[in-house]
Structures are given as structure tokens and as C-alpha cells.
Amino acid sequence: MTPDVSLLVCTRDRGAALSTLLASITCAAAQAPAIVIEAVIVDNGSRDDTAERLRRWAADQRFPVRLLREERPGLARARNAGLAGVRGRIVAMTDDDCVLHPDYFLGLVDVFAEVDRPAVIGGRILPGNAADLPVTLKTEDHPMVAAPDAFPGGFVMGANLALSAEVIARVGRFDERFGAGARFVAAEDTDFLLRVQHAGFAILYDPRFTVDHHHGRRAIPDETRLLAGYSFGDGALYAKHWRGDRRVRVFLLRDVASVAQDVTRPITTHRGIRHFHLFRLRHKLRGMVAYWTAPAEAEGAPRHAG
């Protein structure tokens, strides 16, 4: 029987923290007995006890669990390994530092049932610990639709992202040069979303399926490095799509114009960054240069894919 939902999780060396996520998957599946669920979990070359913990958990579940291993480090590589093994009509992804809400699968299926075409839909991402800094979250409490000409980065996030199987078949794999553990650090999900838009699929947000994100970043320098990496990845993304997607030039011009807001409407929520828009532009330009000067044998999709 084809699963209604395939839940894809990639993990690396988080054995001690995995139990909370795994327990939440078990709980959410139990709350949705009419939904056919499978879990596909990719161990991205862990050297701790992750593999054994996963085996013990998988043996106790009433739904199918597929345990895969990708030795080459990199989130995009791990996700691609998982996507090659999923069978569900809906493919949902979350991170190994997230926790599913008990009604996660119920909300997910309800949301997709209301969409009459293949789509990518991001869910709500709430803070897992009040002591963590408010980053990598998506807290809006109302549905939204991404404009086709808008930059999709941050509109939905890979920590709680779901897509129709048809989207994967049409758009293809994640670019393995992007994302955690790869050359360009971040933006593997944004690159995928740009290609989703280019293929004509809708990108939506709906808060009815929710995860809590226990990212653990509490020091200002950690947040600053994270945001620098996001912008660096976005810049590399601009360079990749420079020839194939005319919107990229518009995105960059908007970034340049937004620097004036550092004076007129400064963003003060990131205490380690004085001029936020200039900070982002500087790291995006670094990313563009890094992409254009990277060795030709860099891994992933074609250098100027659109």
C-alpha cells in the first residue's frame, strides 16, 4: 500500500538527543491511525550510537521504518539519499533537533487535502526552549501563499517542509553543493524552492502542522555566524541562477536598495549585527564570488542551472 505520508529525517551524531524526536513521531503516528505513514531516516555518517538507537526504535514501531545511511557528510546529500527511498504521496521533512506536535500528521494530511494541485507547503516552527535565541523559526498563525516572483528564502523552511511526490519527480534532487556540511554552507532548501517556482508549482505556508525547534543557539556570536552563513548561501544561489532566472537580478537590486533601511528603519533584533541589511548584502556578495570562483568539479547540479 502506498503511504499517505513519508516522513524524512536526516541525522548526524545526535544520538543522545534523538529520543525526543523519535518519541514525538511515535506519538503523532498513534494520533493518526487512519493515515498510512512511513518513516525514512538517514544516518549521515554518525560516529556515535545513533545507528543502534535508530534500530531499537524502528523495531518497536507499528508503521514501516526505513533506515538508510549516507557516509558522505552534507544535509543535501542525506536528503537526496532519503528522497530516493520514499514512497508516500506526501513527503514531509523535519530536522533531528525538532519535535512533532501530536496532531502533526492529522494537520498535514488535512492541509494537503484542501490543495487541488501538487505543491510545497511549509508548516509552523515554534521555539523548543525559551532560552534559545529566536532564529530558524516560523511562527505565523495564518495560511499564506508565496508570490511567484518573490524570493522564497525564509517563507518556508526545511525544518518543517512537505511536498507532493509529483514535485520531487519534476524538480529533482537537492543541489549537494549547498546546505549544512557543504561548500556553500546553506540555502539548499531555498535553491530547491526557486526551482519549484520555476517549474510552476505553488509554495504555501500553513500553521496546522507544527514542530518545536530545539536548535540550542543561545550565544550572540552563534546567531551571527548562522545568519552570515544563510546570506553566504543565498549569494551562491544568486550566482548559480544568475543566467537562468531573471528574477535573481531583481532580488539583488532589492538587497542593495534595502541597505538604506539601516538608517531609516534599522533592524535591532539581532544584537550582534549593527547594520543588518548591509551585513546580509556583504555576505551575499561573498557567496556570489565563492560560487563563481569555485572549482569546476564542485558537486551538484549544473553551475548555471535555472
KEKEDO-644765 format. One record per residue (C-alpha): residue in one letter; z, x, y. Coordinates in Angstrom, 3 decimals, m for minus. Layout:
<type: A z: Z x: X y: Y>
...
This chain:
<type: M z: 0.000 x: 0.000 y: 0.000>
<type: T z: m0.948 x: 1.317 y: 3.425>
<type: P z: 2.197 x: 1.838 y: 5.502>
<type: D z: 2.610 x: m0.143 y: 8.695>
<type: V z: 4.205 x: 2.907 y: 10.329>
<type: S z: 4.148 x: 6.631 y: 9.618>
<type: L z: 6.943 x: 8.436 y: 11.443>
<type: L z: 6.069 x: 12.093 y: 12.062>
<type: V z: 8.804 x: 14.613 y: 12.852>
<type: C z: 8.356 x: 18.366 y: 13.209>
<type: T z: 11.364 x: 20.660 y: 12.984>
<type: R z: 12.260 x: 24.337 y: 13.003>
<type: D z: 15.665 x: 25.915 y: 12.382>
<type: R z: 17.709 x: 22.854 y: 13.364>
<type: G z: 19.324 x: 22.240 y: 10.005>
<type: A z: 22.829 x: 21.802 y: 11.421>
<type: A z: 21.670 x: 19.162 y: 13.915>
<type: L z: 19.179 x: 17.261 y: 11.752>
<type: S z: 21.669 x: 14.921 y: 10.098>
<type: T z: 21.987 x: 12.713 y: 13.183>
<type: L z: 18.229 x: 12.163 y: 13.442>
<type: L z: 17.839 x: 11.602 y: 9.719>
<type: A z: 20.679 x: 9.091 y: 9.637>
<type: S z: 19.071 x: 7.200 y: 12.514>
<type: I z: 15.765 x: 6.993 y: 10.604>
<type: T z: 17.591 x: 5.587 y: 7.582>
<type: C z: 19.380 x: 3.046 y: 9.774>
<type: A z: 16.270 x: 1.938 y: 11.663>
<type: A z: 14.330 x: 1.532 y: 8.410>
<type: A z: 17.124 x: m0.597 y: 6.951>
<type: Q z: 16.956 x: m2.872 y: 10.003>
<type: A z: 13.241 x: m3.500 y: 9.329>
<type: P z: 12.963 x: m4.370 y: 5.612>
<type: A z: 9.656 x: m6.236 y: 6.072>
<type: I z: 7.944 x: m3.216 y: 7.643>
<type: V z: 6.338 x: m0.701 y: 5.288>
<type: I z: 7.462 x: 2.710 y: 6.528>
<type: E z: 6.825 x: 6.290 y: 5.504>
<type: A z: 8.353 x: 9.429 y: 6.992>
<type: V z: 6.334 x: 12.635 y: 7.236>
<type: I z: 8.477 x: 15.620 y: 8.152>
<type: V z: 7.001 x: 19.055 y: 8.796>
<type: D z: 9.233 x: 22.107 y: 8.444>
<type: N z: 7.669 x: 24.607 y: 10.833>
<type: G z: 8.727 x: 27.753 y: 9.009>
<type: S z: 12.501 x: 27.301 y: 9.221>
<type: R z: 14.687 x: 30.164 y: 8.035>
<type: D z: 17.947 x: 28.201 y: 7.896>
<type: D z: 18.918 x: 25.463 y: 5.431>
<type: T z: 16.528 x: 22.877 y: 6.908>
<type: A z: 14.407 x: 22.616 y: 3.746>
<type: E z: 17.379 x: 21.887 y: 1.500>
<type: R z: 18.847 x: 19.336 y: 3.908>
<type: L z: 15.495 x: 17.548 y: 4.049>
<type: R z: 15.167 x: 17.499 y: 0.261>
<type: R z: 18.611 x: 15.969 y: m0.152>
<type: W z: 17.958 x: 13.332 y: 2.480>
<type: A z: 14.494 x: 12.444 y: 1.160>
<type: A z: 15.857 x: 11.875 y: m2.348>
<type: D z: 18.222 x: 9.175 y: m1.045>
<type: Q z: 15.695 x: 7.087 y: 0.887>
<type: R z: 14.217 x: 3.780 y: m0.196>
<type: F z: 10.972 x: 4.460 y: 1.664>
<type: P z: 8.445 x: 7.241 y: 0.938>
<type: V z: 9.186 x: 10.615 y: 2.494>
<type: R z: 6.599 x: 13.393 y: 2.568>
<type: L z: 7.968 x: 16.862 y: 3.213>
<type: L z: 5.385 x: 19.371 y: 4.429>
<type: R z: 5.661 x: 22.975 y: 5.525>
<type: E z: 3.656 x: 24.849 y: 8.157>
<type: E z: 4.607 x: 28.515 y: 8.266>
<type: R z: 2.744 x: 29.370 y: 11.457>
<type: P z: 5.054 x: 28.650 y: 14.412>
<type: G z: 3.981 x: 26.169 y: 17.067>
<type: L z: 4.624 x: 22.478 y: 17.649>
<type: A z: 0.927 x: 21.599 y: 17.859>
<type: R z: 0.272 x: 23.370 y: 14.543>
<type: A z: 3.120 x: 21.479 y: 12.913>
<type: R z: 1.921 x: 18.174 y: 14.307>
<type: N z: m1.588 x: 18.821 y: 13.040>
<type: A z: m0.211 x: 19.544 y: 9.582>
<type: G z: 1.653 x: 16.254 y: 9.717>
<type: L z: m1.283 x: 14.249 y: 11.022>
<type: A z: m3.332 x: 15.477 y: 8.064>
<type: G z: m0.798 x: 13.778 y: 5.789>
<type: V z: m0.021 x: 10.462 y: 7.499>
<type: R z: m1.336 x: 7.186 y: 6.077>
<type: G z: 0.049 x: 4.497 y: 8.394>
<type: R z: m1.935 x: 2.217 y: 10.680>
<type: I z: 0.538 x: 3.213 y: 13.402>
<type: V z: 1.576 x: 6.847 y: 13.709>
<type: A z: 4.812 x: 7.417 y: 15.619>
<type: M z: 6.146 x: 10.818 y: 16.669>
<type: T z: 9.570 x: 11.923 y: 17.788>
<type: D z: 11.344 x: 15.259 y: 18.182>
<type: D z: 14.025 x: 16.728 y: 15.955>
<type: D z: 16.607 x: 16.527 y: 18.755>
<type: C z: 16.135 x: 12.776 y: 19.201>
<type: V z: 17.908 x: 9.794 y: 17.653>
<type: L z: 16.142 x: 6.486 y: 16.930>
<type: H z: 17.747 x: 3.272 y: 18.113>
<type: P z: 18.470 x: 0.860 y: 15.217>
<type: D z: 15.694 x: m1.553 y: 16.316>
<type: Y z: 13.128 x: 1.244 y: 16.740>
<type: F z: 10.671 x: 0.144 y: 14.036>
<type: L z: 11.054 x: m3.552 y: 14.886>
<type: G z: 10.260 x: m2.904 y: 18.535>
<type: L z: 7.420 x: m0.518 y: 17.725>
<type: V z: 5.594 x: m2.985 y: 15.491>
<type: D z: 6.128 x: m5.847 y: 17.954>
<type: V z: 4.607 x: m3.801 y: 20.773>
<type: F z: 1.501 x: m2.855 y: 18.792>
<type: A z: 1.091 x: m6.453 y: 17.580>
<type: E z: 0.613 x: m7.512 y: 21.204>
<type: V z: m2.136 x: m4.948 y: 21.875>
<type: D z: m5.570 x: m6.125 y: 20.796>
<type: R z: m7.203 x: m2.697 y: 20.653>
<type: P z: m6.421 x: 0.845 y: 19.489>
<type: A z: m4.089 x: 2.527 y: 21.957>
<type: V z: m1.492 x: 5.181 y: 22.617>
<type: I z: 1.905 x: 3.767 y: 23.531>
<type: G z: 4.920 x: 5.742 y: 24.689>
<type: G z: 8.445 x: 4.475 y: 24.256>
<type: R z: 11.693 x: 4.821 y: 26.160>
<type: I z: 13.575 x: 8.138 y: 26.100>
<type: L z: 17.216 x: 7.918 y: 27.156>
<type: P z: 19.757 x: 10.717 y: 27.588>
<type: G z: 21.610 x: 11.510 y: 24.387>
<type: N z: 24.505 x: 13.204 y: 26.144>
<type: A z: 25.694 x: 12.578 y: 29.686>
<type: A z: 26.398 x: 16.299 y: 30.074>
<type: D z: 22.706 x: 17.192 y: 29.637>
<type: L z: 20.519 x: 17.549 y: 32.716>
<type: P z: 18.225 x: 14.542 y: 33.392>
<type: V z: 14.961 x: 16.101 y: 32.195>
<type: T z: 12.459 x: 15.144 y: 29.453>
<type: L z: 13.496 x: 11.512 y: 29.806>
<type: K z: 11.566 x: 8.247 y: 30.288>
<type: T z: 13.957 x: 5.555 y: 31.420>
<type: E z: 11.841 x: 2.773 y: 32.953>
<type: D z: 12.827 x: m0.659 y: 31.647>
<type: H z: 9.453 x: m2.412 y: 32.053>
<type: P z: 5.989 x: m2.031 y: 30.462>
<type: M z: 3.349 x: m0.013 y: 32.315>
<type: V z: m0.346 x: 0.814 y: 31.939>
<type: A z: m1.739 x: 4.226 y: 32.891>
<type: A z: m4.673 x: 4.130 y: 35.274>
<type: P z: m7.738 x: 5.659 y: 33.571>
<type: D z: m8.229 x: 8.117 y: 36.455>
<type: A z: m4.554 x: 9.160 y: 36.686>
<type: F z: m3.139 x: 12.391 y: 35.285>
<type: P z: m1.281 x: 11.252 y: 32.150>
<type: G z: 1.296 x: 14.036 y: 32.036>
<type: G z: 4.785 x: 12.537 y: 32.124>
<type: F z: 3.570 x: 8.940 y: 31.934>
<type: V z: 4.461 x: 9.017 y: 28.238>
<type: M z: 5.997 x: 11.913 y: 26.311>
<type: G z: 5.709 x: 13.442 y: 22.876>
<type: A z: 9.396 x: 12.863 y: 22.146>
<type: N z: 8.610 x: 9.162 y: 21.675>
<type: L z: 4.908 x: 8.579 y: 21.248>
<type: A z: 2.954 x: 6.257 y: 18.964>
<type: L z: m0.738 x: 5.733 y: 18.435>
<type: S z: m3.155 x: 3.711 y: 16.389>
<type: A z: m4.685 x: 5.531 y: 13.439>
<type: E z: m8.104 x: 4.878 y: 14.978>
<type: V z: m7.172 x: 7.014 y: 17.962>
<type: I z: m6.439 x: 10.007 y: 15.747>
<type: A z: m9.729 x: 9.543 y: 13.911>
<type: R z: m11.649 x: 9.537 y: 17.194>
<type: V z: m9.739 x: 12.047 y: 19.339>
<type: G z: m8.883 x: 14.585 y: 16.656>
<type: R z: m6.213 x: 17.264 y: 16.425>
<type: F z: m3.808 x: 18.749 y: 18.915>
<type: D z: m5.034 x: 21.948 y: 20.550>
<type: E z: m2.892 x: 24.624 y: 18.923>
<type: R z: m3.025 x: 26.942 y: 21.928>
<type: F z: m0.758 x: 24.519 y: 23.794>
<type: G z: 2.826 x: 23.382 y: 23.238>
<type: A z: 6.122 x: 24.952 y: 22.254>
<type: G z: 5.678 x: 28.227 y: 20.403>
<type: A z: 2.062 x: 28.691 y: 21.523>
<type: R z: 0.203 x: 30.773 y: 24.081>
<type: F z: 0.254 x: 28.151 y: 26.846>
<type: V z: 3.848 x: 27.016 y: 26.281>
<type: A z: 3.478 x: 23.265 y: 26.940>
<type: A z: 1.070 x: 20.351 y: 27.567>
<type: E z: m0.201 x: 19.825 y: 24.020>
<type: D z: 0.593 x: 16.123 y: 24.391>
<type: T z: m0.986 x: 15.912 y: 27.868>
<type: D z: m4.155 x: 17.593 y: 26.580>
<type: F z: m4.296 x: 15.012 y: 23.804>
<type: L z: m3.793 x: 12.189 y: 26.339>
<type: L z: m6.590 x: 13.471 y: 28.579>
<type: R z: m8.894 x: 13.345 y: 25.582>
<type: V z: m7.600 x: 9.847 y: 24.753>
<type: Q z: m8.591 x: 8.713 y: 28.248>
<type: H z: m11.968 x: 10.440 y: 27.943>
<type: A z: m12.575 x: 8.506 y: 24.691>
<type: G z: m11.840 x: 5.210 y: 26.451>
<type: F z: m8.521 x: 4.314 y: 24.806>
<type: A z: m5.638 x: 2.794 y: 26.763>
<type: I z: m2.361 x: 4.625 y: 27.385>
<type: L z: 0.610 x: 2.293 y: 27.700>
<type: Y z: 4.367 x: 2.527 y: 28.079>
<type: D z: 6.823 x: 0.025 y: 26.618>
<type: P z: 10.615 x: 0.342 y: 26.527>
<type: R z: 11.093 x: m1.790 y: 23.413>
<type: F z: 11.165 x: 1.192 y: 21.048>
<type: T z: 13.684 x: 3.746 y: 22.178>
<type: V z: 15.127 x: 7.125 y: 21.289>
<type: D z: 18.042 x: 9.104 y: 22.695>
<type: H z: 17.144 x: 12.708 y: 23.529>
<type: H z: 19.835 x: 15.304 y: 22.824>
<type: H z: 17.954 x: 18.204 y: 24.411>
<type: G z: 21.109 x: 20.171 y: 25.248>
<type: R z: 19.931 x: 21.714 y: 28.540>
<type: R z: 22.906 x: 21.921 y: 30.882>
<type: A z: 22.316 x: 25.095 y: 32.903>
<type: I z: 20.122 x: 25.015 y: 36.020>
<type: P z: 18.120 x: 28.144 y: 35.009>
<type: D z: 17.227 x: 26.448 y: 31.698>
<type: E z: 15.840 x: 23.442 y: 33.574>
<type: T z: 13.903 x: 25.684 y: 35.964>
<type: R z: 12.301 x: 27.615 y: 33.098>
<type: L z: 11.413 x: 24.344 y: 31.371>
<type: L z: 9.701 x: 22.921 y: 34.453>
<type: A z: 7.885 x: 26.206 y: 35.087>
<type: G z: 6.577 x: 26.060 y: 31.522>
<type: Y z: 5.401 x: 22.478 y: 31.936>
<type: S z: 3.432 x: 23.385 y: 35.059>
<type: F z: 2.041 x: 26.551 y: 33.449>
<type: G z: 0.785 x: 24.447 y: 30.533>
<type: D z: m0.729 x: 21.881 y: 32.881>
<type: G z: m2.555 x: 24.659 y: 34.702>
<type: A z: m4.015 x: 25.979 y: 31.459>
<type: L z: m5.008 x: 22.399 y: 30.717>
<type: Y z: m6.834 x: 22.175 y: 34.055>
<type: A z: m8.762 x: 25.308 y: 33.173>
<type: K z: m9.668 x: 24.025 y: 29.723>
<type: H z: m11.093 x: 20.768 y: 31.092>
<type: W z: m12.498 x: 22.206 y: 34.346>
<type: R z: m16.132 x: 21.860 y: 33.296>
<type: G z: m15.893 x: 18.824 y: 31.045>
<type: D z: m13.723 x: 16.436 y: 33.065>
<type: R z: m14.446 x: 15.933 y: 36.769>
<type: R z: m11.013 x: 14.373 y: 37.304>
<type: V z: m9.354 x: 17.775 y: 36.934>
<type: R z: m10.631 x: 18.914 y: 40.330>
<type: V z: m9.119 x: 15.781 y: 41.867>
<type: F z: m5.809 x: 16.472 y: 40.144>
<type: L z: m5.719 x: 19.999 y: 41.539>
<type: L z: m6.608 x: 18.859 y: 45.058>
<type: R z: m3.771 x: 16.333 y: 44.881>
<type: D z: m1.413 x: 19.113 y: 43.810>
<type: V z: m2.448 x: 21.197 y: 46.805>
<type: A z: m2.048 x: 18.256 y: 49.186>
<type: S z: 1.387 x: 17.409 y: 47.780>
<type: V z: 2.799 x: 20.746 y: 48.988>
<type: A z: 3.163 x: 19.170 y: 52.442>
<type: Q z: 5.735 x: 16.806 y: 50.930>
<type: D z: 8.086 x: 19.751 y: 50.506>
<type: V z: 8.616 x: 19.325 y: 54.241>
<type: T z: 8.059 x: 15.606 y: 54.779>
<type: R z: 9.605 x: 14.208 y: 51.574>
<type: P z: 11.318 x: 17.037 y: 49.696>
<type: I z: 12.423 x: 16.565 y: 46.107>
<type: T z: 16.030 x: 17.667 y: 45.790>
<type: T z: 16.910 x: 16.545 y: 42.262>
<type: H z: 16.170 x: 19.980 y: 40.734>
<type: R z: 18.825 x: 22.258 y: 42.195>
<type: G z: 17.180 x: 25.490 y: 41.049>
<type: I z: 13.913 x: 24.724 y: 42.869>
<type: R z: 13.810 x: 24.658 y: 46.661>
<type: H z: 10.157 x: 23.685 y: 47.243>
<type: F z: 9.294 x: 21.621 y: 44.185>
<type: H z: 5.614 x: 20.887 y: 44.869>
<type: L z: 4.877 x: 24.493 y: 45.774>
<type: F z: 6.768 x: 25.602 y: 42.655>
<type: R z: 4.588 x: 23.405 y: 40.455>
<type: L z: 1.352 x: 24.467 y: 42.139>
<type: R z: 2.209 x: 28.159 y: 41.799>
<type: H z: 2.843 x: 27.860 y: 38.065>
<type: K z: m0.236 x: 25.698 y: 37.539>
<type: L z: m2.367 x: 28.375 y: 39.161>
<type: R z: m0.740 x: 30.939 y: 36.849>
<type: G z: m1.664 x: 28.766 y: 33.909>
<type: M z: m5.262 x: 28.433 y: 35.014>
<type: V z: m5.635 x: 32.188 y: 35.365>
<type: A z: m3.954 x: 32.749 y: 31.992>
<type: Y z: m6.384 x: 30.370 y: 30.284>
<type: W z: m9.482 x: 31.865 y: 31.862>
<type: T z: m8.407 x: 35.416 y: 31.028>
<type: A z: m7.145 x: 34.700 y: 27.502>
<type: P z: m8.919 x: 36.450 y: 24.620>
<type: A z: m11.924 x: 34.548 y: 23.343>
<type: E z: m10.387 x: 34.349 y: 19.881>
<type: A z: m7.489 x: 32.197 y: 21.157>
<type: E z: m6.754 x: 29.429 y: 18.689>
<type: G z: m7.534 x: 25.762 y: 19.038>
<type: A z: m10.272 x: 23.572 y: 20.441>
<type: P z: m13.321 x: 24.986 y: 22.284>
<type: R z: m12.423 x: 26.760 y: 25.537>
<type: H z: m14.142 x: 24.258 y: 27.816>
<type: A z: m13.759 x: 21.081 y: 25.794>
<type: G z: m13.893 x: 17.895 y: 27.836>
